[in-house]
Amino acid sequence: MTTQTPAGWYPDPYGEPQLRWWDGNQWTDATHVQEQGAAQPQPSSGPQPPSQQQPQLQPQSGPGWSATPANPTAQFGQPTYGQGAYGAPTAPTQQQPQWGGAPLPGPGYGPPPKQGNPLPWVFGGLAALLVVALIVVAGIFFVNSGDSGNTAQPRPSDTFEPQQPPTNEPPTRPQPQPSQGGEFPQPADGTVTDPRAGVSFLVPDDWTVAAPGDVNSGSPADQQWTAGVKAVSHDNYQGEDDWIGNVYTGVLNELYPYSGVSGMGDTAKAVFVHFSTQYYQLAHESKVVADKAMKIGDRDAWVLQFELDFTKISEENDFKWKKENGAIVLMDRGEGQSPAIIYVSVPDNLGTDVVGKVLSSLKPA
């Protein structure tokens, strides 16, 4: 049975002139410098035995011996104080031999110091740096906030809004839109002036002011008119409706594309295509007779004149008209504003020269 060797300092089993720590289970990396010198045995009390020549033991060599001893007990036996070279007999005295005049390090040296773990120091340093950075940022924030202004900015709730004193006058009512039951402007000296569209025109003979409710649908998708006159061409032409001639003015609906004076001709064509399907549902043939720029006073404008032929369906149904002349005029009202629109459509039984007379009478208002 092998006795466990206690931990302690022992001669380096690797052959170096130093001591190495045995932790009770294995050799460690801890070493201690050994002073060089011949071992001087100390005399012991009492009679001394005759000195005898100690045989020198030669280390045995054999196959499979490890160059690095893993346990002093397994290869060298339990070391004792005063032990000589490995494999040599123990001195018969109890006095510990001296190595180079200095006592052999033993348990009095104590175990080698343990190396501390550096991770707590690393983490502590990082935490300290983080705290310092937060303090600096907070200081900068408070300094900047203090310099942003010396006076507090007013809040909406702090703004004083004076109240209007009550009056005995009745509240003003909003001006009704034509589609809400208002009336179109009445003629003055044979001329109708549309203040919203900014244009005026001559009223043809025997024509009357139209009712807004009969002209405007009220839908934002439809063109709304702010002035207009009409005349009946054929009453109850299909048993219930009247076929009429008209002159309407207004501000062009924003749904129609308008990029300014340079694109006015394209806008006029788009309006004509839409009106052809909205107002003329009877079968007909159409022809554009004029498509050009013009002037209304000092305003830039564009006119698209057209002719619609209802001859075939008119003869089949005994309508009173066969053809219809018309015009779509756009007048620019300035940058950022939709143009004014003048829409004229006159069946031939109401006069073939009416369109020309209305166009020649147009003036900015």
Rosetta blueprint (number, residue, H / E / L):
1 M L
2 T L
3 T L
4 Q L
5 T L
6 P L
7 A L
8 G E
9 W E
10 Y E
11 P E
12 D L
13 P L
14 Y L
15 G L
16 E L
17 P L
18 Q E
19 L E
20 R E
21 W E
22 W E
23 D L
24 G L
25 N L
26 Q L
27 W E
28 T E
29 D E
30 A E
31 T E
32 H E
33 V E
34 Q L
35 E L
36 Q L
37 G L
38 A L
39 A L
40 Q E
41 P L
42 Q L
43 P L
44 S L
45 S L
46 G L
47 P L
48 Q L
49 P L
50 P L
51 S L
52 Q L
53 Q L
54 Q L
55 P L
56 Q L
57 L L
58 Q L
59 P L
60 Q L
61 S L
62 G L
63 P L
64 G L
65 W L
66 S L
67 A L
68 T L
69 P L
70 A L
71 N L
72 P H
73 T H
74 A H
75 Q H
76 F H
77 G L
78 Q L
79 P L
80 T L
81 Y L
82 G L
83 Q L
84 G L
85 A L
86 Y L
87 G L
88 A L
89 P L
90 T L
91 A L
92 P L
93 T L
94 Q L
95 Q L
96 Q L
97 P L
98 Q E
99 W E
100 G L
101 G L
102 A E
103 P E
104 L L
105 P L
106 G L
107 P H
108 G H
109 Y H
110 G L
111 P L
112 P L
113 P L
114 K L
115 Q L
116 G L
117 N L
118 P L
119 L H
120 P H
121 W H
122 V H
123 F H
124 G H
125 G H
126 L H
127 A H
128 A H
129 L H
130 L H
131 V H
132 V H
133 A H
134 L H
135 I H
136 V H
137 V H
138 A H
139 G H
140 I H
141 F H
142 F H
143 V H
144 N H
145 S H
146 G H
147 D H
148 S L
149 G L
150 N L
151 T L
152 A L
153 Q L
154 P L
155 R L
156 P H
157 S H
158 D H
159 T L
160 F L
161 E L
162 P L
163 Q L
164 Q L
165 P L
166 P L
167 T L
168 N L
169 E L
170 P L
171 P L
172 T L
173 R L
174 P L
175 Q L
176 P L
177 Q L
178 P H
179 S H
180 Q H
181 G L
182 G L
183 E L
184 F L
185 P L
186 Q L
187 P L
188 A E
189 D L
190 G L
191 T E
192 V E
193 T E
194 D E
195 P L
196 R L
197 A L
198 G L
199 V E
200 S E
201 F E
202 L E
203 V L
204 P L
205 D L
206 D L
207 W L
208 T E
209 V E
210 A L
211 A L
212 P H
213 G H
214 D H
215 V H
216 N L
217 S L
218 G L
219 S L
220 P L
221 A L
222 D L
223 Q L
224 Q L
225 W L
226 T L
227 A E
228 G E
229 V E
230 K E
231 A E
232 V E
233 S E
234 H E
235 D L
236 N L
237 Y L
238 Q L
239 G L
240 E L
241 D L
242 D L
243 W E
244 I E
245 G E
246 N E
247 V E
248 Y E
249 T E
250 G E
251 V E
252 L L
253 N L
254 E L
255 L L
256 Y L
257 P L
258 Y L
259 S L
260 G L
261 V H
262 S H
263 G H
264 M H
265 G H
266 D H
267 T H
268 A H
269 K H
270 A H
271 V H
272 F H
273 V H
274 H H
275 F H
276 S H
277 T H
278 Q H
279 Y L
280 Y L
281 Q L
282 L L
283 A L
284 H L
285 E E
286 S E
287 K E
288 V E
289 V E
290 A E
291 D E
292 K E
293 A E
294 M E
295 K E
296 I E
297 G L
298 D L
299 R E
300 D E
301 A E
302 W E
303 V E
304 L E
305 Q E
306 F E
307 E E
308 L E
309 D E
310 F L
311 T H
312 K H
313 I H
314 S H
315 E H
316 E H
317 N H
318 D L
319 F L
320 K L
321 W L
322 K L
323 K E
324 E E
325 N E
326 G E
327 A E
328 I E
329 V E
330 L E
331 M E
332 D L
333 R L
334 G L
335 E L
336 G L
337 Q L
338 S L
339 P L
340 A E
341 I E
342 I E
343 Y E
344 V E
345 S E
346 V E
347 P E
348 D H
349 N H
350 L H
351 G L
352 T L
353 D L
354 V H
355 V H
356 G H
357 K H
358 V H
359 L H
360 S H
361 S H
362 L L
363 K E
364 P E
365 A L
